[in-house]
Amino acid sequence: MSRRETADASGGDGSRGPDAVDVPESVFLCIQCRKCTAGCPVAEGTDVPVNELVARVRLGDIDGAVRSRMIWDCLGCHACSTRCPTGAEPAEVLDWLRARATELGLAPSSRAGTFHSAFLKTLRKKGRSDEARLMVRIYLKHWLTWKELRRGMAMRGKGRVRALGRSIRARRDLQRIFDLAQGSLDR
């Protein structure tokens, strides 16, 4: 995903302003047709529609966009990107906003925020999802109900959740990918 500086963050003379932020290039392809929002399964129950978040990023309102509940309500199904006629990739923009919010310390203390952080930590460490570790982290932070814990234990009993997650062989390669992605966020 290539990056471009937000329009209002740069000086009028083309110089880079003090608050300049490199945003995903795809936001500039958006024509505000709202097909992304129409295809989003969680759009009705959230605070800001997907198309509006893309518009906010394009206009340089990163602060407002990273504070939206929508970036944490997103299921990551990519229905928005699939429906987009211009290739604006709203799902990638939401991923970028979640990473930016986490970087700024704005990740909510909700289960969604905890899951996002725990999933990325586990992925970075093992190279794959470790459901048992995710359940423990979410339980410790949010005190899941006994019903939810019993459901998790039943999944473990059926072999759906391993007690100890396995790691991939190419963890160093994965670490380089994470480092490169972090470097692109820092720019």
C-alpha positions in Angstrom: 0.0 0.0 0.0 1.7 3.2 -1.1 1.4 6.4 1.0 0.7 10.0 0.2 0.7 13.1 2.5 -2.7 14.4 3.5 -3.8 17.4 1.6 -4.3 19.8 4.6 -1.3 18.6 6.5 1.2 20.1 4.0 2.1 23.7 3.5 0.5 25.5 0.5 4.0 25.8 -1.1 4.4 22.0 -1.2 6.6 21.9 1.9 5.8 19.3 4.5 3.8 20.8 7.4 4.6 19.9 11.1 1.5 17.7 11.4 1.9 15.9 8.0 0.9 12.3 8.0 1.4 9.7 5.2 -1.9 8.1 4.5 -2.8 5.1 2.3 -2.7 6.2 -1.3 -6.0 4.4 -2.0 -8.1 7.0 0.0 -7.6 9.4 -3.0 -9.4 6.9 -5.3 -12.7 7.1 -3.3 -15.6 8.7 -5.1 -18.0 8.5 -2.1 -20.4 6.2 -3.8 -21.2 4.5 -0.4 -21.1 1.0 -1.8 -18.6 0.1 0.9 -21.0 1.3 3.6 -23.9 -0.5 1.9 -22.0 -3.8 2.0 -20.7 -3.5 5.5 -22.4 -5.9 7.9 -21.8 -3.7 11.0 -22.5 -0.2 9.4 -25.9 0.2 11.0 -24.7 -0.3 14.5 -21.6 1.9 14.5 -20.9 5.6 14.9 -19.3 6.5 11.5 -19.9 4.8 8.2 -16.9 3.4 6.3 -17.1 5.9 3.4 -17.0 8.8 5.9 -13.9 7.4 7.6 -12.2 7.2 4.2 -13.2 10.8 3.5 -11.9 11.9 6.9 -8.5 10.3 6.2 -8.4 11.9 2.7 -9.2 15.3 4.2 -6.6 14.9 6.9 -8.9 14.4 9.9 -6.8 11.5 11.2 -7.6 12.4 14.8 -11.3 12.1 14.3 -10.9 8.9 12.3 -8.8 7.1 14.8 -11.2 7.9 17.6 -14.1 6.3 15.7 -15.6 3.2 17.2 -16.0 1.8 13.7 -12.4 0.9 13.3 -12.8 -1.5 16.2 -16.3 -2.7 15.2 -15.0 -3.7 11.8 -15.1 -7.5 11.2 -12.3 -7.5 8.7 -14.4 -9.3 6.2 -13.3 -6.9 3.3 -16.9 -6.7 2.0 -16.3 -2.9 1.6 -13.2 -3.4 -0.5 -14.8 -6.1 -2.6 -17.7 -3.7 -3.4 -15.6 -0.7 -4.2 -15.7 0.2 -7.9 -12.5 2.3 -7.8 -10.2 0.1 -5.8 -10.1 2.5 -2.8 -9.5 -0.4 -0.4 -11.5 0.8 2.6 -10.5 -2.3 4.6 -6.9 -1.4 4.3 -7.6 2.1 5.4 -9.4 0.7 8.5 -6.4 -1.5 9.2 -4.2 1.5 8.9 -6.4 3.5 11.3 -6.4 0.6 13.8 -2.6 0.5 13.7 -2.4 4.3 14.0 -4.8 4.3 17.0 -2.8 1.6 18.7 0.4 3.5 18.1 -1.2 6.6 19.6 -2.4 4.7 22.6 -6.0 5.1 21.6 -6.9 1.4 21.4 -10.1 0.9 23.5 -10.1 -1.3 26.6 -13.0 -3.1 25.0 -12.8 -6.8 24.1 -12.3 -5.7 20.4 -9.2 -3.6 21.3 -7.9 -6.4 23.6 -8.4 -9.0 20.9 -6.7 -6.8 18.3 -3.6 -6.2 20.5 -3.4 -9.8 21.7 -3.9 -11.3 18.2 -1.1 -9.1 16.8 1.2 -10.0 19.7 0.5 -13.7 19.3 0.9 -13.5 15.5 4.2 -11.7 15.8 5.5 -14.2 18.4 4.3 -17.5 16.9 3.4 -16.7 13.3 -0.2 -17.9 13.7 -3.2 -17.5 15.9 -3.0 -19.1 19.4 -6.6 -19.2 20.5 -5.8 -20.4 24.1 -3.5 -17.5 24.6 -6.1 -15.1 23.2 -8.8 -16.4 25.5 -6.5 -16.1 28.6 -5.5 -12.5 27.7 -9.1 -11.5 27.1 -10.3 -13.3 30.3 -7.6 -11.6 32.4 -8.5 -8.1 31.1 -12.3 -8.4 30.9 -13.3 -11.2 33.2 -15.3 -13.3 30.8 -18.4 -15.0 32.2 -18.4 -18.6 33.3 -20.6 -19.4 30.3 -18.0 -18.1 27.9 -15.2 -19.9 29.7 -17.1 -23.2 29.6 -17.6 -22.6 25.9 -13.9 -22.2 25.5 -13.1 -25.3 27.5 -15.6 -27.3 25.4 -13.9 -26.1 22.3 -10.6 -27.3 23.8 -12.2 -30.7 24.6 -13.2 -31.1 21.0 -9.7 -30.3 19.7 -10.7 -26.8 18.3 -8.3 -25.0 20.7 -4.8 -26.2 21.4 -3.4 -25.8 24.9 0.0 -24.6 23.5 0.0 -22.9 20.1 2.5 -24.1 17.6 4.9 -21.7 15.9 5.7 -21.5 12.2 9.2 -22.3 11.0 9.9 -19.0 9.2 9.5 -16.7 12.3 12.5 -14.6 11.3 10.9 -13.8 7.9 7.6 -12.9 9.7 9.6 -10.7 12.1 11.1 -8.8 9.1 7.6 -8.3 7.7 6.4 -6.8 11.0 9.5 -4.6 11.2 8.9 -3.4 7.7 5.2 -2.7 8.4 6.2 -0.8 11.6 8.7 1.2 9.6 6.0 2.2 7.1 3.8 3.4 10.0 6.6 5.4 11.5 7.2 7.4 8.3 
